[in-house]
Amino acid sequence: MTHILFEKKGNVAVAAIDRPKALNALNSEVLEDLNTLLDGIEADSEIRVLILTGSGEKAFVAGADIGEMSALTKAEGEAFGKKGNDVFRRLETLPIPTVAAVNGYALGGGCELSMACDIRICSETAVFGQPETGLGITPGFGGTQRLSRLVGPGMAKQLIYSAKNIKADEALRIGLVNAVYPQEELMAQAEKLAETIARNAPIAVRACKRAINEGLELPMDEAIALEEKLFGSCFETEDQKEGMTAFLEKRRHEPYRDR
Ligand code: CAA
């Protein structure tokens, strides 16, 4: 991968979009690197949580690459949107939990990338926005859909129609991020959260992700039935046996083994 820095720390993977000359903007190459990153993560059973961030101090991702988009035809625009949407959807449905550590500008495709992650935390310097209508386009990597699902259609419409950016405190207020930290603490906090998640039973955590994501798309009766199936499936795991036996024996459970 040319534009993604990758590091594994125990069961946690940290990936940083790294295209400093364009504030980590997403061109076709970065989108292809994201696909390669996901191939590697899916193939590595040790990885239980993925943290996604931007390299440098200034930007998470400053959007899709405006230079690359500027001369696209209608058909090419649609294809570029599909290229981003396909990889973002893959990220969203990755079996393991994902945390976006937003360390600066998260605009357009950058805000959309953070929204394809399960959890967003950010630095005090973070700036979020969907500036697309100011450039003559719509959000193109899922922004119209994920922003309205996350913060409600009224606030999403205001942000998207106005193309106005918001700072970290406003992102927290509207529920776009879960927490705001000083810049120098962001990655440590992201890793702490990821490690906490990684210590819990991996099969159960992955089942929770499926239940929430897939359940949100279903009528309540079907969503509840999906939870029942996933709940039941946990009783076939060694981690469930160990977790409950340890509780009953009043001892700390052995580290979960993902079995
Ligand atoms: N695409 C391509 N290049 C970008 C970029 C982007 N989205 N964002 C920043 N860059 C480049 C700049 O062109 C500049 O390059 P040069 O040094 O070669 O001129 C470099 O990164 C540094 O940027 P600035 O000089 O502009 O830095 P700044 O501190 O003055 O401003 C900023 C920072 C406010 C983020 C500003 O760069 C900016 O507004 N960027 C564009 C943000 C944007 O509109 N994003 C949405 C894109 S559309 C989209 O994402 C569609 C979609 O949904 C798929």
Residues whose N, C-alpha, C, O or C-beta is under 5 A from the ligand:
A	BS01	CAA	K21 A22 L23 A25 A62 G63 A64 D65 I66 G67 Y105 L107 G108 G109 P131 T138 P139 G140 F141
